[in-house]
Amino acid sequence: MKWQPERPEIAVPRGRKVPDDVQKDLDVRWRHLAPADVVDGWVTSPV
């Protein structure tokens, strides 16, 4: 990693609502997520 991000980055499905207080703590990216990429609600591990 060339640089450490200031806030954790998360990807959420397009159209999902993310409260403003969550958005200030996280770098939220809305993406098209294929169903095959999502396991138990996660795209990557919670860690």
SULZI-V841099 format. One record per helix or strand. SS is the DSSP state (helix for helix, strand for strand). FROM is the first residue (numbers start at 1). TO is the last residue. If there is no record, write none. Layout:
SS&FROM&TO / SS&FROM&TO
This chain:
strand&9&13 / helix&20&25 / strand&27&31 / helix&35&37 / strand&39&39 / strand&42&42
